[in-house]
Amino acid sequence: MRPAHLDRWFVLAFPLLAACSLDAGGVCEGICGFGGIDSGVDTSIPMLDAARRDARPMVDATVDATKLDAGHDAGADVVDARADSGHDTGVDAPVDGPHDVVTDTHHDALVDAEDSGHDAGHDAGHDAGHDAGCTADCPLGATCTTSAECAVGICAAGKCAYPTSCQALLTAIPGTVSGTYTIDPDGAGPNPAYPAWCDMSTSGGGWTVIFQPTSPTLDSTALGYTIKDTALMTASSNVLIAFRTATMTVLLDWASFPLTANWRSQSPFEYQATDETVSVVISGAAPVTQTLRYGYENFPDYCGDSWTAGTNFGRICVTGTTAPYYLGWAVGVGNYCPDSEQVYNAIACTATRQFTIAVR
């Protein structure tokens, strides 16, 4: 049985309690509970019992765990829920006394309900600021604003990702030097990323090397690109053919021209005796219109000689220029690497003079 003096206290402390009733949703009807004691309590807000408090959404659980300092968030939430200056103090101070525990229980439930929304805004703002300030340690997929923030790849569409090509890499990070880099031409598509040699200096740079011979004595009429990627070829518009050293340094004379439909579809080694007219640039000179010859078939000696029936010797060259002249890859007698004005066997291919194809 409750002592009589508590009954007296209860009547004094809660003179209007009898006028309060709760509807089915737990909302006070009439003058409720603390109206005569703490005018700061909103009597229109539903009372939250323990079960409803426990069932409220955990806002912090939806926050990106890889981006937030757990200790910081935990501390921020405690401050939000229990130490908001001018909020808790303003409510608790006037009601310190025997009924303080009752008021705090009711008030804390209301504050927690408010803070679940406040925390969501606080955490979202904190995430945005934290992500935007990410330094050079952001992993793939992390939010970024500049490529300098990404530990790997570049910042593309606000996320750290592998570049889709060497050109994309150079555009995102000007001054990138030539070398092997990981690219992912189809981006979020199903194909995995892979390493490719990026020529970042020849004719403005941004070239992705798609063919490099595995031997100076190739022998095949079905020789494909070293890198065969539809997404990369679709996005490319120009070709660079060049002889390179073992360290991939470009030797004179290189040639660039628009990527033809045939070369976009498959390698020039897989065609038979094909001629196309192209606008070609030789080592940075003004463009000239000449005949691009490629495919497997025989010919007398020079790039300017017409195709003839016979042994599938094979050649790639540009008439009337000093563009690379690559031939003999369709037979097993050795490959040759002169320029397009020289006789076919003037210079043999070696590890320090190898024919390459790049796109941009």
C-alpha positions in Angstrom: 0.0 0.0 0.0 1.3 3.5 -0.9 2.1 5.6 2.2 -0.5 8.4 2.8 2.0 11.2 2.5 2.7 10.0 -1.1 -1.0 10.2 -1.9 -1.0 13.8 -0.7 2.1 14.6 -2.8 0.6 12.9 -5.8 -2.6 15.1 -5.6 -0.6 18.2 -5.1 1.8 17.4 -7.9 -0.8 16.2 -10.5 -3.9 18.2 -9.7 -5.2 17.8 -13.3 -4.3 14.1 -13.9 -8.0 13.1 -13.4 -8.9 15.2 -16.4 -6.6 13.3 -18.7 -7.6 10.2 -20.7 -5.7 8.4 -23.5 -7.2 7.6 -26.8 -6.5 4.2 -28.6 -3.3 5.6 -30.0 -2.0 6.6 -26.6 -2.6 10.4 -27.2 -3.8 12.5 -24.3 -7.3 14.0 -24.6 -8.0 17.0 -22.5 -5.5 18.4 -20.0 -2.9 15.9 -19.5 -0.3 14.9 -16.8 2.2 17.6 -16.7 0.2 20.5 -17.9 0.3 22.3 -14.5 4.0 21.5 -14.0 6.0 21.6 -17.2 4.4 23.7 -19.9 7.2 22.8 -22.3 5.9 19.3 -22.9 3.8 18.9 -26.1 0.7 17.0 -25.0 -0.3 16.3 -28.5 2.7 13.8 -29.1 1.8 10.2 -28.4 3.3 8.7 -25.3 6.0 6.2 -26.1 6.1 3.1 -24.0 9.2 1.0 -23.7 8.2 -1.3 -26.5 7.6 1.5 -29.0 10.9 3.1 -28.1 12.8 -0.1 -28.7 11.0 -0.5 -32.1 11.9 2.9 -33.4 14.3 2.8 -36.5 18.0 2.8 -35.8 19.0 5.7 -38.0 22.7 5.1 -37.5 22.4 1.6 -38.8 21.7 2.9 -42.3 24.8 5.1 -42.4 27.7 4.0 -44.6 29.9 2.2 -42.2 32.9 2.5 -44.4 32.8 6.3 -44.4 32.0 7.2 -40.8 34.1 7.2 -37.7 32.0 5.0 -35.4 33.3 6.7 -32.3 32.4 10.2 -33.7 28.8 9.1 -34.6 28.3 7.4 -31.3 29.4 10.5 -29.5 27.3 12.8 -31.7 24.2 10.7 -31.1 24.7 10.8 -27.3 25.0 14.6 -27.5 21.9 14.7 -29.7 19.8 12.5 -27.4 21.0 13.6 -24.0 23.0 16.8 -23.9 21.4 19.2 -26.3 22.0 22.4 -24.4 18.9 24.4 -23.9 16.7 21.4 -24.7 17.1 18.8 -21.9 18.2 21.5 -19.4 15.2 23.6 -20.1 12.9 20.7 -19.4 14.6 19.0 -16.5 15.5 22.1 -14.5 11.9 23.2 -13.6 10.7 19.7 -12.5 13.6 18.5 -10.3 11.9 16.8 -7.4 10.1 13.6 -6.4 8.4 13.3 -9.8 11.6 14.0 -11.9 12.0 10.4 -12.9 8.4 10.3 -14.3 9.0 13.5 -16.3 12.4 12.4 -17.6 10.9 9.1 -18.8 8.2 10.8 -20.7 10.5 13.6 -21.9 13.3 11.2 -23.0 10.8 9.3 -25.1 9.8 12.5 -26.9 13.4 13.6 -27.3 14.4 10.3 -28.7 11.5 10.5 -31.2 12.7 13.9 -32.3 16.3 12.9 -32.3 15.7 10.0 -34.6 14.9 12.6 -37.3 17.6 15.0 -36.1 20.2 12.3 -36.2 19.3 11.3 -39.7 19.9 14.9 -40.9 23.0 15.2 -38.8 24.5 11.9 -40.0 23.6 12.6 -43.6 25.2 16.0 -43.4 28.2 14.5 -41.7 28.5 11.8 -44.4 28.3 14.3 -47.2 31.1 16.4 -45.6 33.2 13.4 -44.8 32.9 11.9 -48.2 33.6 15.2 -49.9 36.7 15.6 -47.9 38.1 12.1 -48.6 41.8 12.2 -49.2 44.1 10.0 -51.3 42.9 6.8 -49.7 39.4 6.4 -51.2 38.8 2.8 -52.5 37.0 1.9 -55.6 33.3 2.8 -55.4 33.9 5.5 -52.8 32.3 8.9 -53.2 34.8 11.5 -54.6 35.0 15.0 -56.0 38.5 14.8 -57.6 40.7 12.0 -58.9 43.3 13.1 -56.3 41.1 11.6 -53.6 41.1 8.1 -55.1 43.8 5.6 -54.1 43.1 3.7 -57.3 41.8 4.8 -60.6 40.0 8.2 -61.2 37.0 10.0 -60.0 34.3 9.4 -62.6 30.6 10.4 -62.1 31.4 11.1 -58.4 32.8 7.6 -57.6 36.4 6.2 -57.6 36.6 3.8 -60.5 39.1 2.4 -63.0 39.4 4.6 -66.2 37.6 3.2 -69.2 40.7 3.9 -71.4 44.1 5.5 -71.3 42.5 8.6 -72.8 40.0 8.7 -69.9 43.0 8.4 -67.5 44.9 11.2 -69.1 41.9 13.5 -69.3 41.2 12.9 -65.6 44.8 13.2 -64.5 46.8 15.4 -67.0 50.5 14.8 -67.0 50.2 11.0 -66.3 53.3 9.3 -67.7 53.4 6.4 -70.1 53.1 3.0 -68.4 50.9 0.0 -67.6 47.6 1.0 -66.0 44.4 -0.9 -65.1 41.4 0.1 -67.3 37.8 -1.1 -67.4 36.2 -0.1 -70.7 32.7 -1.4 -69.9 32.7 0.3 -66.5 30.0 -1.2 -64.4 29.4 -3.9 -67.0 30.2 -7.6 -66.5 33.7 -7.6 -68.0 36.6 -7.3 -65.5 39.2 -4.6 -65.5 42.6 -5.5 -66.9 46.1 -4.0 -67.4 47.1 -2.1 -70.6 50.1 -0.1 -71.8 49.2 3.5 -72.0 51.2 5.7 -74.4 50.8 9.2 -72.8 53.2 11.1 -75.0 52.9 10.3 -78.7 50.7 12.7 -80.6 49.0 14.1 -77.5 49.0 10.8 -75.6 46.0 8.7 -74.4 46.7 5.7 -76.6 45.8 2.2 -75.4 48.0 -0.4 -77.0 45.9 -3.2 -78.2 48.4 -5.2 -80.2 52.0 -6.2 -79.3 53.6 -9.3 -80.9 54.5 -12.2 -78.7 57.3 -13.2 -81.1 59.3 -11.6 -83.9 58.4 -14.7 -86.0 54.6 -14.9 -85.9 52.9 -17.3 -88.4 49.2 -17.0 -88.5 46.3 -15.7 -90.8 44.0 -15.5 -87.8 46.2 -13.2 -85.6 43.9 -11.2 -83.3 44.4 -8.1 -81.2 46.3 -8.7 -77.9 43.5 -6.8 -76.3 40.1 -7.5 -77.9 37.5 -5.4 -76.2 34.3 -4.3 -78.0 33.6 -1.5 -75.5 37.1 0.0 -75.9 36.9 -0.2 -79.7 33.4 1.3 -79.8 34.6 4.3 -77.8 37.8 4.8 -79.9 38.1 6.8 -83.0 41.7 6.8 -84.0 44.6 4.3 -84.6 48.3 4.6 -84.0 50.7 2.2 -85.6 54.3 2.4 -84.5 57.5 0.4 -83.9 58.5 0.3 -80.3 61.5 -0.8 -78.3 61.4 -3.4 -75.6 60.6 -0.6 -73.1 57.7 0.6 -75.4 59.5 3.7 -76.5 58.1 4.8 -79.9 60.5 4.8 -82.9 60.2 7.0 -85.9 58.2 7.0 -88.0 54.7 6.4 -86.5 51.4 6.9 -88.3 47.9 7.7 -87.1 44.6 7.7 -88.9 40.9 7.3 -88.2 39.8 3.9 -86.9 38.1 2.1 -89.8 35.1 -0.1 -89.5 37.1 -3.1 -90.4 39.8 -2.5 -87.8 37.1 -1.8 -85.2 35.5 -5.1 -85.9 38.6 -7.3 -86.0 42.4 -7.1 -86.4 43.8 -6.2 -89.8 45.8 -9.5 -89.8 42.5 -11.4 -90.2 41.5 -9.8 -93.5 42.7 -10.9 -97.0 44.3 -8.3 -99.3 42.4 -5.2 -98.3 43.0 -1.6 -99.4 41.3 1.5 -97.9 41.8 5.2 -98.5 42.7 7.1 -95.3 43.8 10.5 -94.1 47.1 9.7 -92.3 49.4 11.7 -90.1 53.1 10.7 -90.1 55.1 11.6 -87.0 53.0 14.8 -86.4 53.2 16.1 -90.0 50.2 17.5 -91.8 47.6 14.8 -92.8 47.8 13.3 -96.3 45.5 11.0 -98.1 47.0 7.7 -99.0 46.2 4.0 -99.3 46.2 1.8 -96.2 47.1 -1.8 -97.2 46.5 -4.7 -94.8 45.8 -8.4 -94.7 47.2 -11.8 -95.7 48.2 -12.3 -99.4 51.3 -12.1 -101.5 52.9 -9.1 -103.3 56.2 -8.4 -105.0 58.4 -6.3 -102.7 57.1 -2.8 -101.8 54.1 -1.3 -100.1 53.2 0.4 -103.4 53.1 -3.0 -105.2 49.6 -4.5 -105.8 48.5 -7.7 -104.2 49.2 -10.9 -106.1 47.9 -14.4 -105.7 50.2 -16.9 -104.0 51.7 -17.3 -100.6 49.9 -15.7 -97.7 52.8 -13.5 -96.8 50.9 -10.6 -95.2 51.5 -6.9 -94.8 50.4 -3.7 -93.2 51.6 -0.4 -94.6 50.6 3.1 -96.0 51.6 3.9 -99.5 53.7 7.0 -100.3 54.8 7.5 -96.7 57.4 6.4 -94.1 54.7 4.7 -92.0 55.6 1.4 -90.3 55.7 -1.5 -92.8 54.9 -4.8 -91.0 55.0 -8.0 -93.0 55.7 -11.7 -93.1 53.4 -12.5 -90.1 51.3 -14.9 -92.1 54.2 -17.2 -92.9 56.9 -18.7 -90.7 59.9 -17.3 -92.4 60.4 -14.3 -90.1 58.7 -10.9 -89.6 60.0 -7.7 -91.1 59.8 -4.1 -89.8 61.0 -1.5 -92.4 59.1 1.7 -93.3 56.6 1.9 -96.1 59.1 3.2 -98.6 61.7 0.5 -98.1 61.9 -3.0 -99.6 60.0 -5.6 -97.6 63.1 -7.3 -96.0 65.2 -4.2 -95.3 64.9 -4.5 -91.5 63.9 -7.5 -89.5 61.7 -7.3 -86.5 63.3 -7.8 -83.1 62.5 -7.4 -79.4 63.8 -3.8 -79.7 61.9 -3.1 -82.9 58.4 -4.5 -82.6 55.2 -3.5 -84.4 52.3 -2.2 -82.3 48.8 -0.9 -82.7 47.1 1.5 -80.3 43.7 3.2 -80.2 42.3 6.4 -78.7 
